[in-house]
């Protein structure tokens, strides 16, 4: 039994559905962390010409974060990109991306703007689109929506939980939050192209609700299809 499962059973906490990482992942993570440290150090020494700034005005800057760079590195290095004479006193990250994910990050230049944008992300008024490259067999569906719970386990790792556990308290004191993710296959073997998702169409997708556990007591993702 995994450590997270033992803790959950002992304290009557929700048991995560997503399995713990395999032992090999520790070695992989160490290599990635070392690589990220080297990349972050190099990125911190970059000039403004090397930084991919997508948009900037008096209130905020939108930057394309490279893969392998920590969010904190982006923020701490940003003053050197702008130049000492133009650096605002209050730079804040409005959103975050995982170390190994590249994409757009918003850096605000004022406290009141930061508060509004952070609230917008927390209230899900900002839609996020991720482009993922996958290996394996393509699923039988083209588009689908998955509803589940998510939250931090005892040791801080983000884990997936049953939708029925949404609102329950986790070992660290936080609660299981609702997570709704829409998936769309854009290309198989390079046949196809990226297109912006249509929100109205995505709302009408077949829905998968991740629920419960089987009679044998082994937790897994049990699927309930809703059309």
Secondary structure, DSSP 8 states (H G I E B T S, - for coil): --HHHHHHHHHT----SS----THHHHHHHHHHHHHHHHHHHHHT--GGGS-EEEE-SSEEEEEE-TT--HHHHHHHHHHHH-GGG--S--EESS---TT--EEEEEESSHHHHHHHHHHHHTT-S---------S---S-SEEEEEEEEEE-TTS-EEEE-GGGTT-B-TTS-B-EEEEEEEE--EETTEE------HHHHHTS-EEEEEEE-TTS-EEEEEEEE-
